[in-house]
Amino acid sequence: MNFSQLFEALMLICFGFSWPLNVRKAYKARSAKGMSLSFIILIITGYVAGITAKIMNGQFNYVLAVYFLNLGIVMVNMLVYFRNKSLDLKTKNTNEKNVIDKKISINEIKNNVEKEETMYNYTNSLDELINREVKGLEKKNGVILMGGGIDKAIPVTQLAGEYNFNFELYNKSKSELTLAAAKEYFESTVAPLAPEGIILHLGENDENIIKTNPSAFDSYYIKLIETIKSNHKNCRVALVSVDNPDNNKNISLMNAHIKAIAESEKVPFINLENAKLWHPESTKAACNFAHSMGLKVRKSLSDVAEILYSYAFHNLAKPASKVLAG
């Protein structure tokens, strides 16, 4: 018995044992995220080189058979990669019937914002009046709230002081902001502040695109997150759901996509239908106690979002509260 050939075959079996498991896992995942085509091609090239060497040396034995077996399994893995890539590009949500009824109405938000803007458009925005944010005095490395209509009315600086946040909190929300324009808006307005955290509440103006082209909706959102990460690779990001008390199927679909994007990008997803369950006063008491004890732990973006939107639910004008409550 040629032990050198036996050990070579054993080495190939050990290397190749994980590939069937990897193929099964990738096939069930139905997504190419986490797979690397260049790595697969590199492995295939290595096996082809080994097979070529065996043939050139006239070594037609069971070791060569193991080479071909491993090569075949890796080729299957590459086919699964292209199949999953195709599924990624054809993103279609099939879980509309399983989406929980949301409690926020985009139409009510727009109507409420229009009423509020009528009252204060003759001067600075309401956010500027409450937070007294002077552009030249804003500090870097803070946390940004970037949303649309209802978000503009949240007094983030006031809340940051009341809850003893140990970081700067700025409101950079903009009425009628769409996902298509969000990337450019971030680069021009938010990126110069080099935020270490950003809460995204987007989609209220994108019902048409989620209805006609869900893949484009996903693409806009993911490109925005990628732009944020490229601006500051350690920047924390959290995604907030969109309002839907009337169970609009397009908004339900949108929220399902936002949640899926949050899961795929491994960032928190904040569901605003739970706003009425959050208790800002008890949260404030806990924050004040921690502050009095000298604890300066940076709060998670989920906690910050709960504070901001529970304030909106309990303290803003009745129409806005109704929106958040459903």
Secondary structure, 3 states (H helix, E strand, C coil): CCHHHHHHHHHHHHHHCHHHHHHHHHHHHCCCCCCCHHHHHHHHHHHHHHHHHHHHCCCCCHHHHHHHHHHHHHHHHHHHHHHHHHHHHCCCCCCHHHCCCCCCCHHHHHHHHHHHHHHHCCCCCHHHHHHCCCHHHCCCCCEEEECCHHHHCCCHHHHHHHCCCCCCEEECCCCCCCHHHHHHHHHHHHHHHCCCEEEECCCCCCHHHHHHCHHHHHHHHHHHHHHHHHHCCCCEEEEECCCCCCCCHHHHHHHHHHHHHHHHCCCCEECHHHHHHCCHHHHHHHHHHHHHCCCCCCCCHHHHHHHHHHHHHHHCCHHHHHHHHC
